[in-house]
Amino acid sequence: MSRFIERTEARAEPTPASVPTPTPALAPAPASVLAAEPAAAPVRARATLAVTSAATALALMTYTAPAVTLVDTAAALHTAPSAQAWLLNGTPLGLAAVLLVAGSLADDHGRRRLFVSGTLALALTTLLGALATTTWQFTLARVAQGAASAALLASSLGLLVHAFPTPRGRLHATGVWGAFVSAGIAASPVLSGALPGWRLVYVLLGAATLLVAAVAPRVLTESRSPRGGRPDLPGAAAFGAATVALIAALTLGRDGWLRALVGLLLLASVALLGLFVVIERRVTTPMIDLSLLRKPAFVASSTGGLVTGLAVIGLFSFLPTVLQKSLGMSPMATAWLFLLWSGLSFLVALQARRLAGRVPTRVQLALGFALHAAGVLTMLGAVHAGSWHRMLPGLVLAGIGSGLLNAALPLLAVESVPAARAAMGSGAQQTLRYVGSCAGVALTIALATGTGGGLAHGTDLAMTVSAGLAILGAVGVLGALGVARTAAAARGLAASGSRDRT
């Protein structure tokens, strides 16, 4: 009986803004449940959490797969050094261009529908990446993987908010989901280093993702928050084009920021973003409600995503390649070393929900950035000394910080927007996260390889910049927290004065 109660309590009741549609279940629901909910299929909360977390981990494994195989992949594809940034930036380009669009489409037209489509597309494009024979083929496959991952990631948090409608359940679900972000980052380098070839990595990831895509329709319950009106296709086109132009400029800029093409791409990005703002102010169903920019929680969420991409993902995407080139470490040895960072991130993210009610989410974000900065600064000089041992304390500190970030960011993303727009909130934050990661990768490669003084000196400079960006992120998040407290105090005083006058 107690198990039946637990299963029944795990089912989420649909909120007024979420309209579920029936989906086939693996087993028929108990008659008592069917009698209580005659018009809707039960939400299988735990199964939803398992499927979305597994798909998220696979998406992150695909994203980080080139981290320890970049040297071998570039050699196999005959990729010039100046073009290697594209091998890393292909997936975040697709993610950044599509995430916001995907979040809005998921809320309006079906979160399960978009999740299943994205998971299936990720499986197929990952298998295509294994067959690539040129740099451009591989880069295009990576961009497509990013676009598919965008549909998967944006819709997964919307599915979780629907499945876990209570604050406590949502805290647990987003904590586990964030931990599996870290799990994907942790597992991918080990898998990539253990297998005999980089192509086999993509074959296995594609097959595993295909399996999740086959299971998902049987487990997930459809939900949406329809607003009426037509899809914001002009806004989607303007934002996608602006993102592509910006990331292309950031990636090409490492070969010279004063080149005409880089300048034109930056100007095009600014113009297209301006057009996007104009469109969003005029359409009846915008992709993003621009009034959210006046909410401190949404600003903190967006700032956290952007700085995580710039400072954390940007540095740790290229650092394994630095160690292979400068210290002669094998891909497997590099994977085991960085497992200390990513494994700690997973464990901390999994336990961070215990901080709920004790440490505000934005304070947790600021602490994560501070620990990343401290960890990176302790690694200065390790490459120059030729000693990976000197990196261990820094990897520990940075891993703890990354875990706090991965736990806090998804929770803040859904808390900063109305529950009915959870996928949109997730898409907005993750868009900035992956725009930041593209810029961070380009900046890290430019600093590490193009500043003179050798790779060791350039890596120290890249680490210093990463730490500085993280400190700025902590200050920005705490600033948003201060604004929120001031606004709350002002509202309290205004309410008190109104009661006194009454």
Backbone torsions as a table, in degrees:
resi	resn	phi	psi	omega
1	MET	NA	-41.6	-179.4
2	SER	-63.5	-35.7	178.4
3	ARG	-66.8	-38.0	177.7
4	PHE	-62.6	-39.8	178.7
5	ILE	-64.0	-42.4	179.6
6	GLU	-62.2	-42.0	-179.8
7	ARG	-66.4	-38.4	-179.8
8	THR	-67.5	-42.2	179.5
9	GLU	-67.0	-27.5	-178.9
10	ALA	-70.0	-21.7	179.1
11	ARG	-74.4	131.9	-178.5
12	ALA	-87.8	138.7	172.3
13	GLU	-81.4	134.6	-177.8
14	PRO	-63.7	137.2	175.6
15	THR	-80.0	161.4	-179.2
16	PRO	-57.8	-29.9	-176.7
17	ALA	-84.6	-11.1	-179.3
18	SER	-109.8	120.2	-176.9
19	VAL	-108.4	101.6	-177.4
20	PRO	-77.4	150.2	172.5
21	THR	-120.9	149.1	-173.2
22	PRO	-62.3	148.5	174.4
23	THR	-139.5	148.1	-179.5
24	PRO	-61.5	143.0	178.0
25	ALA	-110.2	158.8	179.3
26	LEU	-69.9	-31.2	179.9
27	ALA	-141.7	148.1	-179.7
28	PRO	-64.9	143.3	179.3
29	ALA	-73.4	154.6	176.7
30	PRO	-59.0	150.1	-176.6
31	ALA	-61.1	-34.9	-179.5
32	SER	-64.9	-35.6	179.4
33	VAL	-71.2	-41.2	179.4
34	LEU	-62.6	-35.0	179.1
35	ALA	-69.3	-34.2	-178.6
36	ALA	-76.1	-29.5	-176.4
37	GLU	-129.1	72.6	-174.5
38	PRO	-71.2	-22.1	-171.1
39	ALA	-101.9	-2.6	-175.6
40	ALA	-144.1	143.5	174.9
41	ALA	-71.2	146.2	180.0
42	PRO	-67.4	146.8	176.7
43	VAL	-87.1	119.9	-179.6
44	ARG	-88.9	88.7	-168.7
45	ALA	-63.0	-48.7	-177.0
46	ARG	-66.2	-40.2	177.9
47	ALA	-65.4	-38.2	176.6
48	THR	-60.8	-44.2	178.6
49	LEU	-63.2	-40.7	-178.9
50	ALA	-65.0	-46.0	-176.4
51	VAL	-69.1	-46.3	-179.2
52	THR	-65.9	-36.0	179.0
53	SER	-68.7	-41.6	178.8
54	ALA	-63.5	-43.9	179.2
55	ALA	-64.6	-39.2	178.6
56	THR	-63.1	-44.0	178.4
57	ALA	-60.3	-42.3	179.2
58	LEU	-65.9	-38.2	177.1
59	ALA	-61.9	-41.9	179.2
60	LEU	-71.6	-32.2	175.4
61	MET	-64.7	-41.5	176.8
62	THR	-64.5	-41.4	-179.5
63	TYR	-60.6	-44.1	-173.7
64	THR	-93.3	0.6	-176.2
65	ALA	-54.1	-40.1	-178.8
66	PRO	-73.3	-5.4	-172.8
67	ALA	-57.8	-43.7	-179.1
68	VAL	-104.7	-4.6	179.8
69	THR	-110.9	10.3	-175.5
70	LEU	-59.4	-41.4	-178.2
71	VAL	-62.0	-48.9	-179.2
72	ASP	-68.3	-39.7	180.0
73	THR	-64.3	-44.8	179.6
74	ALA	-63.0	-37.9	178.9
75	ALA	-67.3	-41.7	-178.7
76	ALA	-67.2	-34.7	-177.9
77	LEU	-94.1	0.7	-178.4
78	HIS	56.1	45.5	-178.1
79	THR	-83.0	127.7	178.2
80	ALA	-67.7	151.3	179.3
81	PRO	-54.4	-36.5	-178.2
82	SER	-69.5	-18.1	-177.8
83	ALA	-103.0	-0.9	-176.1
84	GLN	-67.4	-24.9	177.5
85	ALA	-61.2	-28.5	180.0
86	TRP	-69.0	-30.8	178.0
87	LEU	-64.2	-31.7	177.5
88	LEU	-87.7	-33.8	-172.3
89	ASN	-90.8	-3.7	-178.8
90	GLY	-61.5	-50.8	-178.6
91	THR	-65.7	-48.0	177.2
92	PRO	-62.6	-26.2	175.0
93	LEU	-63.2	-48.9	177.9
94	GLY	-63.4	-39.7	177.9
95	LEU	-61.3	-51.5	-174.9
96	ALA	-64.8	-35.1	-176.7
97	ALA	-73.5	-26.9	-169.3
98	VAL	-112.8	-20.1	-171.4
99	LEU	-56.3	-49.4	-177.5
100	LEU	-63.7	-40.9	177.2
101	VAL	-63.1	-43.9	-178.1
102	ALA	-63.7	-40.7	179.0
103	GLY	-62.0	-43.2	179.6
104	SER	-66.9	-42.6	179.2
105	LEU	-64.9	-37.2	-179.8
106	ALA	-63.5	-45.2	179.7
107	ASP	-64.4	-38.9	-173.8
108	ASP	-85.3	-32.6	-169.0
109	HIS	-122.8	3.5	175.0
110	GLY	123.3	113.8	-177.5
111	ARG	-73.5	-41.2	178.1
112	ARG	-64.0	-42.2	-179.3
113	ARG	-57.7	-47.3	-178.2
114	LEU	-70.7	-36.6	179.6
115	PHE	-62.3	-48.5	-178.7
116	VAL	-64.2	-42.9	179.4
117	SER	-62.2	-44.0	-179.8
118	GLY	-65.1	-39.7	-179.7
119	THR	-66.3	-42.5	177.8
120	LEU	-64.0	-43.8	179.3
121	ALA	-64.0	-37.8	178.4
122	LEU	-63.5	-41.1	178.7
123	ALA	-60.7	-46.8	-176.5
124	LEU	-68.6	-43.0	-179.1
125	THR	-70.2	-29.6	176.4
126	THR	-68.3	-40.6	176.0
127	LEU	-64.4	-36.7	176.5
128	LEU	-64.8	-36.8	177.5
129	GLY	-59.7	-33.4	179.2
130	ALA	-67.7	-22.7	-177.5
131	LEU	-94.1	-4.3	-175.6
132	ALA	-63.6	141.5	179.5
133	THR	-119.5	-7.3	178.5
134	THR	-131.5	164.4	179.8
135	THR	-61.1	-41.4	-177.0
136	TRP	-69.9	-38.6	177.3
137	GLN	-61.9	-45.1	-179.3
138	PHE	-65.9	-41.5	-179.9
139	THR	-64.0	-42.6	178.3
140	LEU	-64.3	-38.5	176.6
141	ALA	-63.9	-38.6	179.0
142	ARG	-67.1	-39.3	176.5
143	VAL	-61.9	-43.4	178.5
144	ALA	-64.6	-37.4	175.2
145	GLN	-60.8	-39.4	178.6
146	GLY	-64.8	-42.8	179.2
147	ALA	-63.7	-41.2	177.7
148	ALA	-65.9	-41.7	178.4
149	SER	-62.9	-32.4	178.7
150	ALA	-61.7	-44.5	178.5
151	ALA	-62.9	-40.2	-179.3
152	LEU	-67.3	-49.6	-173.9
153	LEU	-69.7	-43.4	-177.6
154	ALA	-65.8	-41.4	-177.4
155	SER	-75.8	-25.9	-175.2
156	SER	-64.5	-41.7	178.6
157	LEU	-68.3	-34.1	174.5
158	GLY	-63.2	-40.9	176.2
159	LEU	-62.8	-38.6	-179.3
160	LEU	-69.8	-39.3	177.5
161	VAL	-62.8	-37.8	177.2
162	HIS	-69.1	-38.6	-177.4
163	ALA	-77.1	-26.5	-179.1
164	PHE	-124.8	81.4	-173.1
165	PRO	-77.2	-16.6	-178.3
166	THR	-86.7	152.4	179.0
167	PRO	-57.3	-41.0	-179.0
168	ARG	-66.7	-43.9	178.5
169	GLY	-64.2	-39.9	179.1
170	ARG	-64.6	-38.9	177.8
171	LEU	-60.6	-46.3	179.6
172	HIS	-62.7	-47.0	-174.8
173	ALA	-65.6	-46.6	-179.9
174	THR	-67.9	-30.3	176.7
175	GLY	-65.5	-44.7	177.7
176	VAL	-65.4	-44.0	179.2
177	TRP	-59.2	-45.1	177.9
178	GLY	-63.6	-35.6	177.4
179	ALA	-64.6	-34.9	179.8
180	PHE	-76.0	-20.1	166.9
181	VAL	-60.2	-48.6	178.0
182	SER	-64.9	-37.2	-179.6
183	ALA	-62.4	-41.1	177.6
184	GLY	-63.4	-41.7	178.1
185	ILE	-65.1	-35.1	-178.5
186	ALA	-74.0	-41.1	-173.1
187	ALA	-77.4	-32.5	-173.2
188	SER	-60.7	-48.5	179.9
189	PRO	-61.2	-37.3	179.4
190	VAL	-65.9	-45.5	177.8
191	LEU	-61.5	-45.6	-178.1
192	SER	-64.0	-39.2	-179.3
193	GLY	-74.6	-27.2	-175.8
194	ALA	-80.8	-28.9	-175.8
195	LEU	-82.1	151.6	-174.0
196	PRO	-72.6	-17.2	-179.0
197	GLY	-149.1	150.9	-177.0
198	TRP	-68.9	-27.8	179.7
199	ARG	-66.0	-36.7	-179.9
200	LEU	-64.3	-30.6	177.1
201	VAL	-58.1	-47.3	-177.2
202	TYR	-71.6	-31.8	176.6
203	VAL	-63.5	-46.7	-179.3
204	LEU	-66.9	-41.6	178.7
205	LEU	-64.9	-40.6	178.2
206	GLY	-63.6	-41.4	179.5
207	ALA	-66.2	-42.4	179.3
208	ALA	-64.3	-40.6	179.2
209	THR	-66.9	-35.5	176.9
210	LEU	-63.1	-36.7	177.8
211	LEU	-64.8	-43.6	177.6
212	VAL	-63.3	-39.7	179.0
213	ALA	-62.9	-32.1	179.0
214	ALA	-74.3	-33.0	-177.9
215	VAL	-80.1	-35.7	-170.7
216	ALA	-53.1	-45.8	-177.6
217	PRO	-61.9	-26.6	-179.6
218	ARG	-81.0	-17.8	-172.8
219	VAL	-105.1	-39.6	-171.4
220	LEU	-84.9	149.0	174.8
221	THR	-106.1	132.5	-178.2
222	GLU	-68.0	144.0	173.8
223	SER	-151.2	152.5	178.2
224	ARG	-158.2	166.7	176.5
225	SER	-131.2	71.1	-172.8
226	PRO	-64.1	134.1	178.6
227	ARG	-105.0	-6.8	-174.7
228	GLY	80.9	172.6	179.7
229	GLY	82.1	178.1	-177.1
230	ARG	-91.0	156.3	174.4
231	PRO	-60.0	145.8	-177.6
232	ASP	-81.1	69.3	-177.9
233	LEU	-66.3	-41.7	176.9
234	PRO	-61.1	-41.9	178.2
235	GLY	-63.5	-41.6	179.2
236	ALA	-62.4	-42.1	-180.0
237	ALA	-66.0	-43.7	-178.8
238	ALA	-65.3	-44.4	-178.2
239	PHE	-68.6	-43.1	178.8
240	GLY	-60.6	-43.9	179.4
241	ALA	-65.9	-38.9	178.3
242	ALA	-63.0	-41.7	-179.4
243	THR	-66.3	-43.8	179.0
244	VAL	-61.6	-43.9	-180.0
245	ALA	-62.8	-42.7	-179.2
246	LEU	-64.5	-46.8	-177.2
247	ILE	-69.2	-37.0	175.6
248	ALA	-61.7	-41.4	178.5
249	ALA	-64.3	-42.5	-179.5
250	LEU	-66.1	-36.5	-179.2
251	THR	-73.8	-41.2	179.8
252	LEU	-75.7	-20.9	-175.5
253	GLY	-64.1	-23.9	-179.4
254	ARG	-63.3	-20.6	177.6
255	ASP	-91.4	4.7	179.2
256	GLY	140.9	108.4	-175.7
257	TRP	-74.7	-15.8	-177.3
258	LEU	-95.0	5.0	178.1
259	ARG	-68.8	148.5	-175.7
260	ALA	-61.3	-40.1	-177.2
261	LEU	-63.2	-41.1	179.5
262	VAL	-63.3	-44.9	179.1
263	GLY	-62.0	-41.7	179.4
264	LEU	-65.1	-39.5	178.9
265	LEU	-66.0	-40.0	178.0
266	LEU	-65.0	-43.2	177.6
267	LEU	-63.4	-40.3	178.1
268	ALA	-63.2	-39.3	179.2
269	SER	-63.2	-44.7	179.1
270	VAL	-62.4	-44.9	-179.4
271	ALA	-63.2	-42.3	-179.2
272	LEU	-69.1	-35.2	175.2
273	LEU	-64.8	-39.8	175.3
274	GLY	-61.5	-42.2	176.9
275	LEU	-62.5	-40.0	178.5
276	PHE	-60.0	-43.9	179.1
277	VAL	-61.9	-43.0	179.0
278	VAL	-61.6	-43.3	-179.4
279	ILE	-64.0	-44.5	-177.0
280	GLU	-64.2	-28.7	178.9
281	ARG	-75.7	-18.5	-173.1
282	ARG	-106.9	-27.5	-176.1
283	VAL	-78.3	155.4	-177.8
284	THR	-79.9	-27.3	178.8
285	THR	-126.3	75.3	-177.6
286	PRO	-68.3	155.3	176.1
287	MET	-64.1	-36.2	-179.7
288	ILE	-138.6	135.9	177.7
289	ASP	-79.3	109.1	-175.2
290	LEU	-65.3	-18.1	177.0
291	SER	-66.8	-17.4	176.6
292	LEU	-63.0	-23.3	179.6
293	LEU	-65.9	-12.7	176.2
294	ARG	-91.1	-2.0	179.2
295	LYS	-94.2	120.4	-179.3
296	PRO	-55.9	-36.8	-178.9
297	ALA	-64.3	-40.8	179.2
298	PHE	-68.8	-38.6	177.5
299	VAL	-63.9	-41.9	178.3
300	ALA	-64.2	-41.3	177.9
301	SER	-61.7	-45.4	-179.0
302	SER	-66.6	-43.5	178.4
303	THR	-61.9	-42.8	179.0
304	GLY	-60.7	-43.3	178.5
305	GLY	-64.1	-44.6	-178.3
306	LEU	-63.3	-46.9	-176.3
307	VAL	-70.9	-33.4	175.7
308	THR	-60.2	-42.5	177.2
309	GLY	-65.1	-46.9	-177.6
310	LEU	-64.7	-51.3	-169.0
311	ALA	-89.0	-39.3	-171.9
312	VAL	-95.4	-60.4	-175.8
313	ILE	-65.3	-41.5	-179.2
314	GLY	-57.3	-46.2	-178.4
315	LEU	-70.7	-49.5	-172.7
316	PHE	-77.5	-7.8	173.1
317	SER	-75.3	-30.8	-175.2
318	PHE	-106.8	-18.8	-176.1
319	LEU	-60.0	-39.1	175.7
320	PRO	-58.4	-38.0	177.9
321	THR	-64.5	-38.3	177.8
322	VAL	-59.2	-45.0	-177.9
323	LEU	-67.3	-36.3	178.0
324	GLN	-66.9	-38.7	-178.1
325	LYS	-77.5	-40.2	-173.4
326	SER	-89.8	-36.3	-177.4
327	LEU	-105.1	-3.4	179.2
328	GLY	68.9	25.0	-179.7
329	MET	-75.2	145.6	177.0
330	SER	-76.7	160.8	176.5
331	PRO	-55.8	-38.7	-178.8
332	MET	-68.5	-42.4	178.8
333	ALA	-63.3	-40.4	177.8
334	THR	-63.6	-40.4	179.9
335	ALA	-62.5	-44.5	179.9
336	TRP	-64.5	-37.3	179.5
337	LEU	-64.0	-46.3	-176.3
338	PHE	-79.4	-10.2	172.2
339	LEU	-64.3	-27.0	176.0
340	LEU	-60.9	-43.4	179.0
341	TRP	-70.2	-53.2	-174.6
342	SER	-73.0	-33.7	178.4
343	GLY	-66.5	-42.5	175.3
344	LEU	-62.8	-37.7	178.0
345	SER	-59.6	-43.2	179.0
346	PHE	-62.9	-48.3	-177.3
347	LEU	-64.1	-42.5	-179.3
348	VAL	-67.0	-43.5	179.1
349	ALA	-61.1	-36.8	-179.2
350	LEU	-67.9	-30.8	-177.7
351	GLN	-98.4	-7.0	-173.3
352	ALA	-66.5	-19.5	179.4
353	ARG	-62.4	-20.2	178.1
354	ARG	-68.1	-14.7	178.1
355	LEU	-80.3	-10.4	-177.0
356	ALA	-58.6	134.0	-179.8
357	GLY	84.7	-14.3	178.9
358	ARG	-107.5	-40.2	-178.9
359	VAL	-126.1	120.2	177.6
360	PRO	-58.4	149.6	-175.6
361	THR	-57.4	-40.6	-178.2
362	ARG	-71.5	-31.2	173.5
363	VAL	-67.0	-38.2	176.2
364	GLN	-61.2	-41.0	176.3
365	LEU	-60.9	-48.7	-179.0
366	ALA	-60.7	-40.6	177.9
367	LEU	-63.8	-39.4	177.3
368	GLY	-61.0	-43.8	177.9
369	PHE	-64.2	-40.7	-179.6
370	ALA	-64.0	-41.1	179.0
371	LEU	-68.0	-37.0	175.3
372	HIS	-61.2	-46.7	-179.9
373	ALA	-60.2	-45.1	-179.8
374	ALA	-62.8	-42.4	-179.6
375	GLY	-64.8	-43.6	-179.0
376	VAL	-64.7	-40.8	-179.4
377	LEU	-65.0	-32.2	178.0
378	THR	-71.6	-16.1	179.2
379	MET	-88.3	-4.4	179.9
380	LEU	-58.7	135.0	177.7
381	GLY	88.8	-10.5	-177.1
382	ALA	-66.0	-41.9	180.0
383	VAL	-67.3	-42.5	179.0
384	HIS	-61.9	-37.5	179.5
385	ALA	-78.6	-9.9	-179.0
386	GLY	68.5	28.7	-174.7
387	SER	-125.3	111.2	175.7
388	TRP	-74.7	-19.8	178.7
389	HIS	-61.3	-32.9	-178.5
390	ARG	-69.0	-13.2	-178.8
391	MET	-87.0	-14.5	-171.7
392	LEU	-59.6	-49.3	179.7
393	PRO	-60.4	-39.3	179.6
394	GLY	-66.4	-38.2	177.9
395	LEU	-65.1	-34.7	177.4
396	VAL	-64.5	-50.8	-179.4
397	LEU	-62.0	-46.4	-179.0
398	ALA	-65.8	-34.0	178.4
399	GLY	-65.9	-41.9	176.8
400	ILE	-63.0	-43.7	178.4
401	GLY	-61.5	-42.1	179.8
402	SER	-64.2	-37.5	177.4
403	GLY	-62.6	-42.4	177.1
404	LEU	-62.2	-40.1	179.4
405	LEU	-65.3	-46.2	-177.2
406	ASN	-67.7	-24.2	175.7
407	ALA	-81.4	-38.6	-174.2
408	ALA	-79.2	-36.4	-172.9
409	LEU	-62.4	-49.3	179.8
410	PRO	-64.5	-35.8	179.0
411	LEU	-65.7	-44.3	179.7
412	LEU	-66.0	-33.8	179.9
413	ALA	-60.9	-41.8	-178.0
414	VAL	-85.9	-23.7	177.6
415	GLU	-76.7	-24.4	-173.2
416	SER	-85.8	-2.8	179.7
417	VAL	-132.1	161.7	173.6
418	PRO	-57.5	147.8	-176.9
419	ALA	-57.2	-32.6	-179.1
420	ALA	-68.5	-16.4	-178.5
421	ARG	-115.5	32.0	-175.5
422	ALA	-61.9	-42.4	179.8
423	ALA	-64.3	-38.5	177.0
424	MET	-63.5	-42.9	178.3
425	GLY	-62.1	-41.3	176.5
426	SER	-63.7	-43.1	179.9
427	GLY	-63.3	-39.7	-179.7
428	ALA	-63.4	-47.4	-178.9
429	GLN	-65.2	-45.4	-176.9
430	GLN	-70.8	-27.4	173.5
431	THR	-58.8	-49.3	179.5
432	LEU	-65.9	-33.9	178.4
433	ARG	-60.0	-45.0	-175.3
434	TYR	-85.8	-25.2	166.6
435	VAL	-61.5	-44.6	177.6
436	GLY	-61.9	-38.7	-179.2
437	SER	-66.8	-38.2	176.1
438	CYS	-61.4	-46.9	177.9
439	ALA	-64.1	-39.5	-179.2
440	GLY	-65.6	-42.1	177.4
441	VAL	-62.5	-47.9	179.6
442	ALA	-60.6	-42.5	-179.7
443	LEU	-66.2	-43.5	-179.5
444	THR	-62.4	-45.9	179.4
445	ILE	-63.9	-41.8	179.9
446	ALA	-62.8	-44.3	-179.3
447	LEU	-69.8	-39.8	-175.2
448	ALA	-74.3	-32.3	-172.9
449	THR	-112.8	-12.3	-171.6
450	GLY	-123.1	14.7	-176.3
451	THR	-101.4	-2.7	-175.8
452	GLY	79.5	158.9	-179.9
453	GLY	88.8	1.6	176.3
454	GLY	92.6	169.0	-176.3
455	LEU	-65.6	-36.4	-178.8
456	ALA	-64.6	-45.7	179.1
457	HIS	-64.6	-43.1	179.6
458	GLY	-63.8	-36.4	178.5
459	THR	-66.8	-40.6	176.5
460	ASP	-61.2	-39.9	178.4
461	LEU	-64.9	-42.1	178.5
462	ALA	-63.3	-38.8	177.9
463	MET	-65.5	-41.4	179.5
464	THR	-62.5	-42.8	178.5
465	VAL	-64.7	-41.2	178.0
466	SER	-60.0	-44.7	179.2
467	ALA	-63.4	-41.6	179.1
468	GLY	-63.1	-41.1	178.1
469	LEU	-64.5	-38.7	178.5
470	ALA	-64.4	-40.3	178.3
471	ILE	-64.3	-41.6	176.3
472	LEU	-62.2	-37.9	177.4
473	GLY	-63.3	-41.7	178.2
474	ALA	-62.5	-43.0	179.0
475	VAL	-64.1	-42.4	-179.7
476	GLY	-64.1	-41.7	179.2
477	VAL	-66.5	-43.0	178.3
478	LEU	-66.7	-32.6	175.9
479	GLY	-63.4	-41.9	176.9
480	ALA	-63.3	-36.2	177.3
481	LEU	-64.6	-41.3	178.2
482	GLY	-63.5	-40.2	177.6
483	VAL	-61.9	-42.1	-179.5
484	ALA	-63.1	-42.3	-179.8
485	ARG	-67.0	-39.6	178.6
486	THR	-63.5	-43.2	179.4
487	ALA	-64.0	-40.8	179.1
488	ALA	-64.5	-40.5	178.3
489	ALA	-64.1	-40.0	179.3
490	ALA	-64.3	-40.5	178.2
491	ARG	-65.6	-37.7	178.4
492	GLY	-64.6	-41.6	178.4
493	LEU	-65.7	-39.3	180.0
494	ALA	-65.3	-41.7	178.9
495	ALA	-65.2	-39.2	179.3
496	SER	-65.3	-42.5	178.8
497	GLY	-64.3	-36.3	179.1
498	SER	-65.4	-41.6	179.0
499	ARG	-66.0	-38.5	179.7
500	ASP	-63.0	-41.2	-179.5
501	ARG	-66.7	-35.3	177.9
502	THR	-66.3	NA	NA
